[in-house]
Amino acid sequence: MKMHAFGYYLTLTVPSVLFVMNAMWFMKILKGVMKTLSKWS
């Protein structure tokens, strides 16, 4: 039962952690693109 609860917890937390990491990477890339665009214009 404890293992089942742990697995359930993992299925809830892992996608949200991945989502947050992806969002942070996306913001970094977006900032880099904005810097490059401001240099070019």
Jmol script that loads the backbone (N, CA, C; Angstrom):
load data "model"
ATOM      1  N   MET A   1       0.840  -1.207   0.000  1.00  0.00           N
ATOM      2  CA  MET A   1       0.000   0.000   0.000  1.00  0.00           C
ATOM      3  C   MET A   1       0.872   1.253   0.000  1.00  0.00           C
ATOM      4  N   LYS A   2       1.931   1.224   0.796  1.00  0.00           N
ATOM      5  CA  LYS A   2       2.811   2.386   0.872  1.00  0.00           C
ATOM      6  C   LYS A   2       3.484   2.630  -0.477  1.00  0.00           C
ATOM      7  N   MET A   3       3.898   1.528  -1.132  1.00  0.00           N
ATOM      8  CA  MET A   3       4.537   1.653  -2.440  1.00  0.00           C
ATOM      9  C   MET A   3       3.568   2.262  -3.443  1.00  0.00           C
ATOM     10  N   HIS A   4       2.292   1.853  -3.370  1.00  0.00           N
ATOM     11  CA  HIS A   4       1.277   2.369  -4.283  1.00  0.00           C
ATOM     12  C   HIS A   4       1.096   3.879  -4.084  1.00  0.00           C
ATOM     13  N   ALA A   5       1.080   4.297  -2.819  1.00  0.00           N
ATOM     14  CA  ALA A   5       0.927   5.719  -2.510  1.00  0.00           C
ATOM     15  C   ALA A   5       2.127   6.499  -3.041  1.00  0.00           C
ATOM     16  N   PHE A   6       3.310   5.911  -2.900  1.00  0.00           N
ATOM     17  CA  PHE A   6       4.535   6.556  -3.386  1.00  0.00           C
ATOM     18  C   PHE A   6       4.484   6.716  -4.902  1.00  0.00           C
ATOM     19  N   GLY A   7       4.039   5.663  -5.592  1.00  0.00           N
ATOM     20  CA  GLY A   7       3.921   5.720  -7.052  1.00  0.00           C
ATOM     21  C   GLY A   7       2.919   6.780  -7.472  1.00  0.00           C
ATOM     22  N   TYR A   8       1.817   6.870  -6.742  1.00  0.00           N
ATOM     23  CA  TYR A   8       0.793   7.875  -7.035  1.00  0.00           C
ATOM     24  C   TYR A   8       1.364   9.279  -6.847  1.00  0.00           C
ATOM     25  N   TYR A   9       2.137   9.449  -5.775  1.00  0.00           N
ATOM     26  CA  TYR A   9       2.791  10.728  -5.489  1.00  0.00           C
ATOM     27  C   TYR A   9       3.747  11.102  -6.618  1.00  0.00           C
ATOM     28  N   LEU A  10       4.516  10.107  -7.093  1.00  0.00           N
ATOM     29  CA  LEU A  10       5.459  10.352  -8.187  1.00  0.00           C
ATOM     30  C   LEU A  10       4.739  10.786  -9.457  1.00  0.00           C
ATOM     31  N   THR A  11       3.626  10.108  -9.775  1.00  0.00           N
ATOM     32  CA  THR A  11       2.895  10.453 -11.001  1.00  0.00           C
ATOM     33  C   THR A  11       2.327  11.862 -10.913  1.00  0.00           C
ATOM     34  N   LEU A  12       2.114  12.352  -9.706  1.00  0.00           N
ATOM     35  CA  LEU A  12       1.616  13.717  -9.548  1.00  0.00           C
ATOM     36  C   LEU A  12       2.741  14.740  -9.602  1.00  0.00           C
ATOM     37  N   THR A  13       3.877  14.427  -8.972  1.00  0.00           N
ATOM     38  CA  THR A  13       4.945  15.424  -8.852  1.00  0.00           C
ATOM     39  C   THR A  13       5.853  15.504 -10.066  1.00  0.00           C
ATOM     40  N   VAL A  14       6.187  14.359 -10.663  1.00  0.00           N
ATOM     41  CA  VAL A  14       7.140  14.362 -11.779  1.00  0.00           C
ATOM     42  C   VAL A  14       6.693  15.259 -12.938  1.00  0.00           C
ATOM     43  N   PRO A  15       5.446  15.161 -13.428  1.00  0.00           N
ATOM     44  CA  PRO A  15       5.045  16.040 -14.538  1.00  0.00           C
ATOM     45  C   PRO A  15       5.121  17.524 -14.175  1.00  0.00           C
ATOM     46  N   SER A  16       4.754  17.876 -12.941  1.00  0.00           N
ATOM     47  CA  SER A  16       4.796  19.287 -12.558  1.00  0.00           C
ATOM     48  C   SER A  16       6.228  19.792 -12.467  1.00  0.00           C
ATOM     49  N   VAL A  17       7.141  18.952 -11.953  1.00  0.00           N
ATOM     50  CA  VAL A  17       8.560  19.333 -11.891  1.00  0.00           C
ATOM     51  C   VAL A  17       9.115  19.522 -13.298  1.00  0.00           C
ATOM     52  N   LEU A  18       8.796  18.585 -14.194  1.00  0.00           N
ATOM     53  CA  LEU A  18       9.254  18.695 -15.581  1.00  0.00           C
ATOM     54  C   LEU A  18       8.696  19.957 -16.220  1.00  0.00           C
ATOM     55  N   PHE A  19       7.435  20.263 -15.941  1.00  0.00           N
ATOM     56  CA  PHE A  19       6.808  21.454 -16.499  1.00  0.00           C
ATOM     57  C   PHE A  19       7.526  22.718 -16.034  1.00  0.00           C
ATOM     58  N   VAL A  20       7.850  22.777 -14.745  1.00  0.00           N
ATOM     59  CA  VAL A  20       8.550  23.948 -14.194  1.00  0.00           C
ATOM     60  C   VAL A  20       9.931  24.093 -14.830  1.00  0.00           C
ATOM     61  N   MET A  21      10.657  22.976 -14.965  1.00  0.00           N
ATOM     62  CA  MET A  21      11.990  23.028 -15.576  1.00  0.00           C
ATOM     63  C   MET A  21      11.904  23.496 -17.028  1.00  0.00           C
ATOM     64  N   ASN A  22      10.919  22.969 -17.759  1.00  0.00           N
ATOM     65  CA  ASN A  22      10.729  23.389 -19.142  1.00  0.00           C
ATOM     66  C   ASN A  22      10.398  24.874 -19.221  1.00  0.00           C
ATOM     67  N   ALA A  23       9.557  25.350 -18.313  1.00  0.00           N
ATOM     68  CA  ALA A  23       9.176  26.763 -18.302  1.00  0.00           C
ATOM     69  C   ALA A  23      10.395  27.645 -18.042  1.00  0.00           C
ATOM     70  N   MET A  24      11.268  27.220 -17.116  1.00  0.00           N
ATOM     71  CA  MET A  24      12.469  28.003 -16.815  1.00  0.00           C
ATOM     72  C   MET A  24      13.399  28.054 -18.025  1.00  0.00           C
ATOM     73  N   TRP A  25      13.590  26.905 -18.701  1.00  0.00           N
ATOM     74  CA  TRP A  25      14.417  26.883 -19.904  1.00  0.00           C
ATOM     75  C   TRP A  25      13.823  27.798 -20.960  1.00  0.00           C
ATOM     76  N   PHE A  26      12.493  27.733 -21.122  1.00  0.00           N
ATOM     77  CA  PHE A  26      11.810  28.541 -22.125  1.00  0.00           C
ATOM     78  C   PHE A  26      12.032  30.026 -21.858  1.00  0.00           C
ATOM     79  N   MET A  27      11.956  30.431 -20.592  1.00  0.00           N
ATOM     80  CA  MET A  27      12.172  31.833 -20.239  1.00  0.00           C
ATOM     81  C   MET A  27      13.611  32.255 -20.538  1.00  0.00           C
ATOM     82  N   LYS A  28      14.574  31.380 -20.248  1.00  0.00           N
ATOM     83  CA  LYS A  28      15.985  31.677 -20.546  1.00  0.00           C
ATOM     84  C   LYS A  28      16.174  31.888 -22.043  1.00  0.00           C
ATOM     85  N   ILE A  29      15.627  30.963 -22.837  1.00  0.00           N
ATOM     86  CA  ILE A  29      15.761  31.053 -24.292  1.00  0.00           C
ATOM     87  C   ILE A  29      15.077  32.322 -24.793  1.00  0.00           C
ATOM     88  N   LEU A  30      13.892  32.613 -24.254  1.00  0.00           N
ATOM     89  CA  LEU A  30      13.145  33.802 -24.669  1.00  0.00           C
ATOM     90  C   LEU A  30      13.948  35.066 -24.371  1.00  0.00           C
ATOM     91  N   LYS A  31      14.573  35.134 -23.201  1.00  0.00           N
ATOM     92  CA  LYS A  31      15.400  36.296 -22.851  1.00  0.00           C
ATOM     93  C   LYS A  31      16.564  36.431 -23.820  1.00  0.00           C
ATOM     94  N   GLY A  32      17.199  35.309 -24.148  1.00  0.00           N
ATOM     95  CA  GLY A  32      18.312  35.326 -25.095  1.00  0.00           C
ATOM     96  C   GLY A  32      17.873  35.827 -26.455  1.00  0.00           C
ATOM     97  N   VAL A  33      16.714  35.370 -26.910  1.00  0.00           N
ATOM     98  CA  VAL A  33      16.179  35.809 -28.205  1.00  0.00           C
ATOM     99  C   VAL A  33      15.885  37.304 -28.172  1.00  0.00           C
ATOM    100  N   MET A  34      15.301  37.776 -27.074  1.00  0.00           N
ATOM    101  CA  MET A  34      14.991  39.202 -26.948  1.00  0.00           C
ATOM    102  C   MET A  34      16.269  40.043 -27.001  1.00  0.00           C
ATOM    103  N   LYS A  35      17.318  39.594 -26.330  1.00  0.00           N
ATOM    104  CA  LYS A  35      18.604  40.302 -26.355  1.00  0.00           C
ATOM    105  C   LYS A  35      19.131  40.373 -27.779  1.00  0.00           C
ATOM    106  N   THR A  36      19.103  39.233 -28.476  1.00  0.00           N
ATOM    107  CA  THR A  36      19.598  39.176 -29.850  1.00  0.00           C
ATOM    108  C   THR A  36      18.789  40.105 -30.740  1.00  0.00           C
ATOM    109  N   LEU A  37      17.478  40.095 -30.565  1.00  0.00           N
ATOM    110  CA  LEU A  37      16.614  40.947 -31.391  1.00  0.00           C
ATOM    111  C   LEU A  37      16.895  42.423 -31.122  1.00  0.00           C
ATOM    112  N   SER A  38      17.112  42.782 -29.873  1.00  0.00           N
ATOM    113  CA  SER A  38      17.372  44.189 -29.556  1.00  0.00           C
ATOM    114  C   SER A  38      18.724  44.628 -30.110  1.00  0.00           C
ATOM    115  N   LYS A  39      19.689  43.691 -30.199  1.00  0.00           N
ATOM    116  CA  LYS A  39      20.981  44.010 -30.818  1.00  0.00           C
ATOM    117  C   LYS A  39      20.808  44.294 -32.303  1.00  0.00           C
ATOM    118  N   TRP A  40      20.010  43.449 -32.976  1.00  0.00           N
ATOM    119  CA  TRP A  40      19.845  43.565 -34.425  1.00  0.00           C
ATOM    120  C   TRP A  40      19.077  44.823 -34.817  1.00  0.00           C
ATOM    121  N   SER A  41      18.058  45.207 -34.031  1.00  0.00           N
ATOM    122  CA  SER A  41      17.207  46.328 -34.440  1.00  0.00           C
ATOM    123  C   SER A  41      17.886  47.681 -34.254  1.00  0.00           C
TER     124      SER A  41
END
end "model"
wireframe off; spacefill off
backbone 0.3
color backbone group
